Amino acid sequence: MSNQRKRHTPEQNVRKLGQADRLLGEGNTVADACRELGVTEQTYYRWRNQYGGMKADDAKRLKQLEKQNATLKRLLAEAELEKAALKELAEGNF
């Protein structure tokens, strides 16, 4: 059997948390709910921590913002490197 991890989208995570809440409301334990959803308790608690009271749309927007933030950080780092290289060239330290 493959030991490959499944990747869920943030929207799927929020939906599964909603299902878990329903199962827990029916009197199931966290372990039972996790077994039903096919995730580990560790994953459940990580998702609960990360996506707490979010709706699926909120989770999707968060993911988009995180991706945009990473792109902007990369662009800033590239610009700073270019600026430093140009400064060195202007000072003649090459």
C-alpha positions in Angstrom: 0.0 0.0 0.0 1.3 3.5 -0.9 2.2 5.8 1.9 1.3 8.9 -0.2 -0.5 11.7 1.5 -3.8 12.9 0.2 -4.0 16.7 -0.3 -7.3 18.4 0.3 -8.2 21.9 -0.8 -9.0 24.5 1.9 -12.7 24.3 0.8 -12.7 20.5 1.3 -11.1 20.9 4.7 -13.8 23.4 5.8 -16.5 21.0 4.5 -15.0 18.1 6.3 -14.9 20.2 9.5 -18.6 20.9 9.0 -19.3 17.2 8.7 -17.2 16.5 11.8 -19.2 19.1 13.7 -22.4 17.3 12.6 -21.0 13.9 13.6 -19.8 15.3 17.0 -23.3 16.9 17.5 -24.8 13.4 17.0 -22.8 12.2 20.0 -19.8 10.6 18.2 -16.3 11.0 19.6 -13.6 12.9 17.7 -11.9 9.5 16.9 -15.2 8.2 15.4 -15.7 11.4 13.4 -12.2 11.3 12.1 -12.5 7.6 11.1 -15.8 8.4 9.3 -14.1 11.3 7.4 -10.9 9.3 6.6 -8.5 11.7 8.4 -6.3 11.4 11.4 -7.1 13.2 14.7 -3.9 15.2 14.2 -5.2 16.4 10.8 -8.6 17.2 12.3 -7.1 19.3 15.1 -4.7 21.0 12.6 -7.7 21.9 10.4 -9.7 23.1 13.3 -6.9 25.3 14.4 -6.3 26.7 10.9 -9.8 26.9 9.5 -11.8 27.2 12.8 -14.9 29.2 12.0 -14.4 29.8 8.3 -16.7 29.1 5.5 -15.5 27.4 2.3 -15.3 30.7 0.4 -13.2 32.3 3.2 -10.8 29.4 3.1 -10.4 29.7 -0.7 -9.8 33.4 -0.4 -7.2 32.8 2.3 -5.4 30.4 0.0 -5.4 32.9 -2.8 -4.0 35.6 -0.5 -1.3 33.3 0.8 -0.2 32.5 -2.8 -0.3 36.2 -3.8 1.8 37.1 -0.7 4.4 34.5 -1.6 4.6 35.9 -5.1 5.0 39.4 -3.8 7.7 38.4 -1.4 9.6 36.6 -4.2 9.4 39.7 -6.4 10.6 41.9 -3.6 13.6 39.6 -2.9 14.5 39.7 -6.6 14.3 43.5 -6.7 16.4 43.8 -3.6 19.1 41.5 -5.1 19.1 43.5 -8.3 19.3 46.8 -6.3 22.3 45.4 -4.3 24.0 44.2 -7.5 23.6 47.6 -9.2 24.9 49.4 -6.1 28.0 47.2 -6.2 28.5 47.9 -9.9 28.1 51.7 -9.3 30.7 51.6 -6.5 33.1 49.6 -8.6 33.4 46.7 -6.2 33.2 43.8 -8.6 
